[in-house]
Amino acid sequence: QVQLVESGGGLVQAGGSLRLSCAASGMIFSSNAMAWYRQAPGKQRELVARITPGGSTNYADSVKGRFTISRDNAKSTVYLQMNSLKPEDTAVYYCNRPWGSVTSWGQGTQVTVSS
């Protein structure tokens, strides 16, 4: 059974940085593409960053140049480094496989950016 545990969220001022982590278990992590998603109140969950098993990445336009996704296959962990945070980045952040192959969702981690 796949389990995803997100951590690292918090309250930060605009312009600040946070690093999110997601520890995965119950799957062959190194063989899977992974992604970070976020869901703001009243909005649909959106994919913000994706990383292939080989390390290729892509990003939503709204976070390009500010967020960096990375992975450590030895630790079965995917990271999201978030810089130059904006109030509109406020959301619950989740990790999972990319759309089309998602598995059960973790509890997410709350990121709140104050202006």
C-alpha positions in Angstrom: 0.0 0.0 0.0 1.4 3.3 -1.1 1.9 5.9 1.7 2.9 9.5 1.1 3.8 11.8 4.0 4.3 15.5 3.3 6.1 17.9 5.7 7.9 21.3 5.8 5.0 23.7 5.4 4.5 26.7 7.6 3.8 30.4 7.8 6.2 32.6 5.9 6.2 36.2 4.8 6.0 37.2 1.1 9.4 36.8 -0.5 10.5 34.1 1.9 11.3 30.4 1.2 10.2 27.0 2.3 11.4 23.5 1.5 8.8 20.8 1.4 9.5 17.1 1.7 7.5 14.0 0.8 8.5 10.6 2.0 7.1 7.7 -0.1 6.7 4.1 0.8 5.0 1.0 -0.6 6.2 1.6 -4.2 9.4 1.4 -6.2 10.1 5.1 -5.8 13.0 5.3 -8.3 10.8 4.0 -11.1 8.0 6.5 -10.6 7.6 10.0 -11.8 6.5 12.2 -8.9 4.7 15.5 -8.7 3.7 18.3 -6.2 0.2 19.6 -6.2 -1.5 22.3 -4.3 -5.1 23.2 -3.4 -6.2 26.6 -2.2 -9.5 27.1 -0.5 -12.4 27.0 -3.0 -10.1 26.0 -5.8 -9.3 22.8 -7.6 -6.1 20.8 -6.9 -3.5 21.8 -9.4 -0.2 20.3 -10.4 2.7 22.7 -9.8 5.8 20.6 -10.5 6.7 17.2 -11.9 9.9 15.1 -12.0 10.6 12.0 -14.0 12.5 9.0 -12.7 15.6 10.4 -14.6 15.3 13.8 -13.1 13.7 15.8 -15.9 11.4 18.5 -14.5 8.6 20.7 -15.6 6.6 23.4 -13.8 3.3 25.3 -13.9 3.8 28.7 -15.3 2.7 30.3 -12.0 5.8 28.8 -10.2 8.4 28.6 -12.9 11.6 30.2 -11.9 10.7 30.2 -8.2 10.1 26.6 -7.3 12.4 23.6 -7.8 11.4 20.0 -7.6 14.1 17.4 -6.8 14.3 13.8 -5.6 16.5 11.5 -3.6 15.8 8.0 -4.7 18.0 6.5 -1.9 15.6 8.1 0.6 12.4 7.7 -1.5 11.8 11.4 -1.0 10.8 14.2 -3.3 11.4 17.8 -2.4 9.9 21.2 -3.4 12.1 24.2 -2.8 9.9 27.3 -2.9 11.6 30.7 -3.2 10.1 34.2 -3.6 6.9 33.1 -2.2 3.7 35.1 -2.9 0.4 35.2 -1.0 -1.2 33.4 -3.9 1.0 30.4 -3.2 -1.0 29.8 0.0 -2.5 26.3 -0.2 -2.2 22.8 1.1 0.6 21.1 -0.8 0.5 17.4 -1.7 2.8 15.0 -3.4 1.7 12.1 -5.6 2.4 10.6 -8.9 1.4 12.7 -11.9 -2.2 12.9 -13.1 -3.2 9.6 -14.7 -1.3 7.5 -12.2 -2.2 9.1 -8.9 -2.4 6.9 -5.9 -3.9 7.5 -2.4 -3.3 11.1 -1.2 -1.4 12.0 2.0 -2.6 14.6 4.5 -0.7 17.4 2.8 1.2 20.2 4.4 -0.2 23.8 4.8 1.8 26.7 3.3 0.6 30.1 4.3 2.3 33.2 2.8 1.5 36.5 4.5 1.7 39.8 2.6 
